Amino acid sequence: MSNPDSVTLYQFSLCPFCNKVKAALDVTGVPYTKVEVSPRSKKELPELPEGTPQKVPIIEVGDTVIQDSTRILEYIEKEYTSGHGYRLEDEDEAKRSAEIEDWVDSEIIAALPTVIYGTWKEAAQAATVVARESNFGPLQGLGVRVGGSFVMYMISKRLLKRANRTDGHAWVKECLDSFEGWLGDKNFVVGDKLSMADVAMHGALSCVRDFPVFGQVEARPAMNAWFNRVSDIRNEHRAN
């Protein structure tokens, strides 16, 4: 689809899964409108089939509604070719990209909320970011900033407990060590071409760019160069 229809993205601004989707839309040059969803009421979501999880991200393209960040990235990869694109023709590279994209979901994205909302100070900083990104009115915005941050603070504690960990920053460091090792001296994580794995990881890390933990990325020369390389692609092709 070389001239894509506009996409509506239902998101929460500090949701790493949502930031994955924004990275994919930017890279492929797809115009999209963001709808900020209250993490408490979720009343902004489109009508969904009964029993469907009320979770972001969701994209709406005409009558098509797609949930789950991986399914959305696969849809964008298949349907939209106007921008840079991230489809790999080599089967081995594509398989490796899918494995790393799955790791992004299960590891780094699980770890990130624990450093965004891990302490009340971090939660307060997150509230500032949400206030800046959202288009809620004063009362609803206050509810999202206070209530949403409290909810995510509690979720971050559950994530640490579920992973049998106590230090979210150490968890993120382990994840960055792994990705840096896979990247090595390559331009992109599976080779010379941008892949879904790069898009997913860049989107996830974009979520913490305003937080001190991003210093861990900037302190790694190869990884920081990779992050900037993908940023340049997003900036060049972004439709919005």
TIMIKE-353076 format. One record per residue (C-alpha): x, y, z; residue number from 1. Coordinates in nm, 2 decimals. Example, Ala and Ser with C-alpha at 12.3 -4.5 7.8 and 13.67 -1.06 7.14 Angstrom:
% residues 2
{px: 1.23&py: -0.45&pz: 0.78&i: 1}
{px: 1.37&py: -0.11&pz: 0.71&i: 2}
This chain:
% residues 240
{px: 0.00&py: 0.00&pz: 0.00&i: 1}
{px: 0.22&py: 0.29&pz: -0.13&i: 2}
{px: -0.03&py: 0.56&pz: -0.03&i: 3}
{px: -0.15&py: 0.45&pz: 0.31&i: 4}
{px: -0.48&py: 0.55&pz: 0.47&i: 5}
{px: -0.43&py: 0.75&pz: 0.79&i: 6}
{px: -0.41&py: 0.54&pz: 1.10&i: 7}
{px: -0.56&py: 0.61&pz: 1.44&i: 8}
{px: -0.33&py: 0.49&pz: 1.72&i: 9}
{px: -0.49&py: 0.45&pz: 2.07&i: 10}
{px: -0.20&py: 0.48&pz: 2.31&i: 11}
{px: -0.07&py: 0.57&pz: 2.65&i: 12}
{px: 0.23&py: 0.80&pz: 2.60&i: 13}
{px: 0.46&py: 0.60&pz: 2.84&i: 14}
{px: 0.36&py: 0.26&pz: 2.72&i: 15}
{px: 0.66&py: 0.09&pz: 2.56&i: 16}
{px: 0.44&py: -0.13&pz: 2.34&i: 17}
{px: 0.28&py: 0.19&pz: 2.21&i: 18}
{px: 0.61&py: 0.34&pz: 2.14&i: 19}
{px: 0.71&py: 0.03&pz: 1.94&i: 20}
{px: 0.41&py: 0.10&pz: 1.71&i: 21}
{px: 0.50&py: 0.47&pz: 1.68&i: 22}
{px: 0.85&py: 0.37&pz: 1.57&i: 23}
{px: 0.71&py: 0.14&pz: 1.30&i: 24}
{px: 0.47&py: 0.41&pz: 1.18&i: 25}
{px: 0.74&py: 0.67&pz: 1.17&i: 26}
{px: 0.99&py: 0.45&pz: 0.98&i: 27}
{px: 0.74&py: 0.35&pz: 0.72&i: 28}
{px: 0.61&py: 0.71&pz: 0.67&i: 29}
{px: 0.25&py: 0.63&pz: 0.77&i: 30}
{px: 0.04&py: 0.93&pz: 0.88&i: 31}
{px: -0.13&py: 0.87&pz: 1.21&i: 32}
{px: -0.34&py: 1.04&pz: 1.47&i: 33}
{px: -0.27&py: 0.97&pz: 1.84&i: 34}
{px: -0.56&py: 0.92&pz: 2.09&i: 35}
{px: -0.43&py: 0.93&pz: 2.44&i: 36}
{px: -0.62&py: 0.67&pz: 2.65&i: 37}
{px: -0.68&py: 0.72&pz: 3.02&i: 38}
{px: -0.51&py: 0.42&pz: 3.20&i: 39}
{px: -0.79&py: 0.42&pz: 3.45&i: 40}
{px: -1.12&py: 0.46&pz: 3.26&i: 41}
{px: -1.00&py: 0.36&pz: 2.91&i: 42}
{px: -1.32&py: 0.53&pz: 2.78&i: 43}
{px: -1.13&py: 0.66&pz: 2.47&i: 44}
{px: -1.09&py: 0.31&pz: 2.32&i: 45}
{px: -1.29&py: 0.22&pz: 2.01&i: 46}
{px: -1.56&py: -0.03&pz: 2.03&i: 47}
{px: -1.41&py: -0.38&pz: 2.06&i: 48}
{px: -1.56&py: -0.73&pz: 2.04&i: 49}
{px: -1.69&py: -0.86&pz: 2.36&i: 50}
{px: -1.42&py: -1.03&pz: 2.57&i: 51}
{px: -1.14&py: -0.84&pz: 2.40&i: 52}
{px: -0.87&py: -0.71&pz: 2.64&i: 53}
{px: -0.91&py: -0.34&pz: 2.69&i: 54}
{px: -0.54&py: -0.27&pz: 2.63&i: 55}
{px: -0.33&py: -0.03&pz: 2.42&i: 56}
{px: -0.18&py: -0.01&pz: 2.17&i: 57}
{px: -0.47&py: -0.04&pz: 1.92&i: 58}
{px: -0.46&py: 0.09&pz: 1.56&i: 59}
{px: -0.77&py: 0.16&pz: 1.35&i: 60}
{px: -0.74&py: 0.18&pz: 0.98&i: 61}
{px: -1.08&py: 0.23&pz: 0.82&i: 62}
{px: -1.29&py: -0.06&pz: 0.95&i: 63}
{px: -0.98&py: -0.26&pz: 1.05&i: 64}
{px: -0.89&py: -0.27&pz: 1.42&i: 65}
{px: -0.57&py: -0.44&pz: 1.53&i: 66}
{px: -0.44&py: -0.50&pz: 1.88&i: 67}
{px: -0.11&py: -0.63&pz: 2.01&i: 68}
{px: 0.21&py: -0.45&pz: 1.92&i: 69}
{px: 0.37&py: -0.75&pz: 1.74&i: 70}
{px: 0.06&py: -0.81&pz: 1.52&i: 71}
{px: 0.05&py: -0.43&pz: 1.45&i: 72}
{px: 0.42&py: -0.43&pz: 1.35&i: 73}
{px: 0.36&py: -0.73&pz: 1.12&i: 74}
{px: 0.06&py: -0.56&pz: 0.96&i: 75}
{px: 0.25&py: -0.23&pz: 0.90&i: 76}
{px: 0.55&py: -0.43&pz: 0.76&i: 77}
{px: 0.32&py: -0.61&pz: 0.52&i: 78}
{px: 0.08&py: -0.33&pz: 0.42&i: 79}
{px: 0.29&py: -0.01&pz: 0.41&i: 80}
{px: 0.58&py: 0.05&pz: 0.18&i: 81}
{px: 0.59&py: 0.42&pz: 0.13&i: 82}
{px: 0.87&py: 0.49&pz: 0.38&i: 83}
{px: 1.19&py: 0.31&pz: 0.47&i: 84}
{px: 1.04&py: -0.03&pz: 0.55&i: 85}
{px: 1.19&py: -0.30&pz: 0.77&i: 86}
{px: 1.10&py: -0.63&pz: 0.60&i: 87}
{px: 1.39&py: -0.87&pz: 0.56&i: 88}
{px: 1.42&py: -1.10&pz: 0.26&i: 89}
{px: 1.68&py: -1.33&pz: 0.41&i: 90}
{px: 1.50&py: -1.61&pz: 0.60&i: 91}
{px: 1.77&py: -1.65&pz: 0.87&i: 92}
{px: 1.79&py: -1.28&pz: 0.94&i: 93}
{px: 1.41&py: -1.26&pz: 0.95&i: 94}
{px: 1.39&py: -1.54&pz: 1.20&i: 95}
{px: 1.66&py: -1.39&pz: 1.42&i: 96}
{px: 1.48&py: -1.05&pz: 1.40&i: 97}
{px: 1.15&py: -1.22&pz: 1.52&i: 98}
{px: 1.34&py: -1.38&pz: 1.81&i: 99}
{px: 1.48&py: -1.05&pz: 1.92&i: 100}
{px: 1.15&py: -0.87&pz: 1.88&i: 101}
{px: 0.99&py: -1.13&pz: 2.11&i: 102}
{px: 1.27&py: -1.08&pz: 2.36&i: 103}
{px: 1.21&py: -0.70&pz: 2.35&i: 104}
{px: 0.85&py: -0.77&pz: 2.46&i: 105}
{px: 0.93&py: -1.03&pz: 2.73&i: 106}
{px: 1.25&py: -0.87&pz: 2.88&i: 107}
{px: 1.32&py: -0.50&pz: 2.81&i: 108}
{px: 0.96&py: -0.39&pz: 2.79&i: 109}
{px: 0.89&py: -0.58&pz: 3.11&i: 110}
{px: 1.18&py: -0.41&pz: 3.28&i: 111}
{px: 1.12&py: -0.05&pz: 3.17&i: 112}
{px: 0.81&py: 0.03&pz: 3.38&i: 113}
{px: 1.02&py: -0.06&pz: 3.69&i: 114}
{px: 1.25&py: 0.24&pz: 3.61&i: 115}
{px: 0.98&py: 0.47&pz: 3.49&i: 116}
{px: 0.76&py: 0.42&pz: 3.79&i: 117}
{px: 0.99&py: 0.24&pz: 4.03&i: 118}
{px: 1.00&py: 0.51&pz: 4.29&i: 119}
{px: 0.76&py: 0.79&pz: 4.38&i: 120}
{px: 1.02&py: 1.04&pz: 4.24&i: 121}
{px: 1.03&py: 0.85&pz: 3.91&i: 122}
{px: 0.65&py: 0.83&pz: 3.91&i: 123}
{px: 0.62&py: 1.21&pz: 3.96&i: 124}
{px: 0.86&py: 1.26&pz: 3.66&i: 125}
{px: 0.65&py: 1.02&pz: 3.46&i: 126}
{px: 0.34&py: 1.23&pz: 3.55&i: 127}
{px: 0.51&py: 1.54&pz: 3.40&i: 128}
{px: 0.58&py: 1.35&pz: 3.08&i: 129}
{px: 0.22&py: 1.23&pz: 3.06&i: 130}
{px: 0.09&py: 1.58&pz: 3.12&i: 131}
{px: 0.30&py: 1.71&pz: 2.84&i: 132}
{px: 0.19&py: 1.45&pz: 2.59&i: 133}
{px: -0.18&py: 1.41&pz: 2.67&i: 134}
{px: -0.47&py: 1.63&pz: 2.55&i: 135}
{px: -0.69&py: 1.57&pz: 2.85&i: 136}
{px: -0.88&py: 1.85&pz: 3.02&i: 137}
{px: -0.76&py: 1.98&pz: 3.36&i: 138}
{px: -0.97&py: 1.75&pz: 3.58&i: 139}
{px: -0.92&py: 1.44&pz: 3.37&i: 140}
{px: -0.55&py: 1.52&pz: 3.33&i: 141}
{px: -0.51&py: 1.55&pz: 3.70&i: 142}
{px: -0.68&py: 1.21&pz: 3.75&i: 143}
{px: -0.45&py: 1.05&pz: 3.49&i: 144}
{px: -0.14&py: 1.21&pz: 3.63&i: 145}
{px: -0.21&py: 1.11&pz: 3.99&i: 146}
{px: -0.42&py: 0.80&pz: 3.95&i: 147}
{px: -0.24&py: 0.66&pz: 3.65&i: 148}
{px: 0.11&py: 0.71&pz: 3.81&i: 149}
{px: -0.01&py: 0.54&pz: 4.12&i: 150}
{px: -0.15&py: 0.24&pz: 3.92&i: 151}
{px: 0.18&py: 0.21&pz: 3.73&i: 152}
{px: 0.39&py: 0.24&pz: 4.04&i: 153}
{px: 0.20&py: -0.06&pz: 4.18&i: 154}
{px: 0.24&py: -0.25&pz: 3.86&i: 155}
{px: 0.61&py: -0.18&pz: 3.86&i: 156}
{px: 0.64&py: -0.35&pz: 4.20&i: 157}
{px: 0.44&py: -0.65&pz: 4.08&i: 158}
{px: 0.66&py: -0.68&pz: 3.77&i: 159}
{px: 0.97&py: -0.69&pz: 3.99&i: 160}
{px: 0.82&py: -0.95&pz: 4.22&i: 161}
{px: 0.70&py: -1.16&pz: 3.92&i: 162}
{px: 1.05&py: -1.16&pz: 3.78&i: 163}
{px: 1.20&py: -1.24&pz: 4.12&i: 164}
{px: 1.40&py: -0.91&pz: 4.11&i: 165}
{px: 1.45&py: -0.62&pz: 4.34&i: 166}
{px: 1.64&py: -0.37&pz: 4.12&i: 167}
{px: 1.48&py: -0.25&pz: 3.80&i: 168}
{px: 1.79&py: -0.05&pz: 3.69&i: 169}
{px: 2.01&py: -0.36&pz: 3.72&i: 170}
{px: 1.75&py: -0.55&pz: 3.51&i: 171}
{px: 1.75&py: -0.29&pz: 3.24&i: 172}
{px: 2.14&py: -0.29&pz: 3.24&i: 173}
{px: 2.13&py: -0.67&pz: 3.18&i: 174}
{px: 1.89&py: -0.62&pz: 2.89&i: 175}
{px: 2.12&py: -0.35&pz: 2.74&i: 176}
{px: 2.42&py: -0.57&pz: 2.78&i: 177}
{px: 2.24&py: -0.85&pz: 2.58&i: 178}
{px: 2.13&py: -0.62&pz: 2.30&i: 179}
{px: 2.47&py: -0.45&pz: 2.28&i: 180}
{px: 2.63&py: -0.80&pz: 2.25&i: 181}
{px: 2.40&py: -0.89&pz: 1.96&i: 182}
{px: 2.46&py: -0.56&pz: 1.79&i: 183}
{px: 2.84&py: -0.58&pz: 1.80&i: 184}
{px: 2.99&py: -0.37&pz: 1.53&i: 185}
{px: 2.69&py: -0.40&pz: 1.29&i: 186}
{px: 2.48&py: -0.11&pz: 1.17&i: 187}
{px: 2.16&py: -0.29&pz: 1.28&i: 188}
{px: 2.10&py: -0.58&pz: 1.52&i: 189}
{px: 2.08&py: -0.86&pz: 1.27&i: 190}
{px: 2.29&py: -0.72&pz: 0.99&i: 191}
{px: 2.32&py: -0.43&pz: 0.75&i: 192}
{px: 1.94&py: -0.37&pz: 0.71&i: 193}
{px: 1.69&py: -0.23&pz: 0.95&i: 194}
{px: 1.46&py: -0.50&pz: 1.10&i: 195}
{px: 1.15&py: -0.53&pz: 1.31&i: 196}
{px: 1.38&py: -0.60&pz: 1.60&i: 197}
{px: 1.55&py: -0.26&pz: 1.56&i: 198}
{px: 1.22&py: -0.09&pz: 1.53&i: 199}
{px: 1.08&py: -0.26&pz: 1.84&i: 200}
{px: 1.39&py: -0.19&pz: 2.06&i: 201}
{px: 1.42&py: 0.17&pz: 1.94&i: 202}
{px: 1.05&py: 0.23&pz: 2.02&i: 203}
{px: 1.08&py: 0.08&pz: 2.36&i: 204}
{px: 1.39&py: 0.28&pz: 2.45&i: 205}
{px: 1.23&py: 0.60&pz: 2.32&i: 206}
{px: 0.99&py: 0.56&pz: 2.62&i: 207}
{px: 1.27&py: 0.64&pz: 2.86&i: 208}
{px: 1.46&py: 0.91&pz: 2.67&i: 209}
{px: 1.35&py: 1.17&pz: 2.93&i: 210}
{px: 1.46&py: 0.96&pz: 3.22&i: 211}
{px: 1.80&py: 0.92&pz: 3.38&i: 212}
{px: 1.82&py: 0.55&pz: 3.29&i: 213}
{px: 1.86&py: 0.66&pz: 2.92&i: 214}
{px: 2.21&py: 0.75&pz: 3.03&i: 215}
{px: 2.29&py: 0.38&pz: 3.02&i: 216}
{px: 2.23&py: 0.39&pz: 2.64&i: 217}
{px: 2.42&py: 0.71&pz: 2.58&i: 218}
{px: 2.72&py: 0.57&pz: 2.77&i: 219}
{px: 2.76&py: 0.28&pz: 2.52&i: 220}
{px: 2.92&py: 0.42&pz: 2.20&i: 221}
{px: 2.80&py: 0.15&pz: 1.96&i: 222}
{px: 2.45&py: 0.13&pz: 2.10&i: 223}
{px: 2.42&py: 0.51&pz: 2.12&i: 224}
{px: 2.53&py: 0.53&pz: 1.75&i: 225}
{px: 2.27&py: 0.26&pz: 1.66&i: 226}
{px: 2.00&py: 0.45&pz: 1.85&i: 227}
{px: 2.08&py: 0.77&pz: 1.66&i: 228}
{px: 2.10&py: 0.58&pz: 1.33&i: 229}
{px: 1.74&py: 0.45&pz: 1.38&i: 230}
{px: 1.63&py: 0.80&pz: 1.50&i: 231}
{px: 1.76&py: 0.95&pz: 1.17&i: 232}
{px: 1.55&py: 0.70&pz: 0.97&i: 233}
{px: 1.24&py: 0.78&pz: 1.18&i: 234}
{px: 1.30&py: 1.15&pz: 1.14&i: 235}
{px: 1.36&py: 1.13&pz: 0.77&i: 236}
{px: 1.04&py: 0.93&pz: 0.69&i: 237}
{px: 0.80&py: 1.05&pz: 0.97&i: 238}
{px: 0.48&py: 1.16&pz: 0.81&i: 239}
{px: 0.34&py: 1.35&pz: 1.11&i: 240}
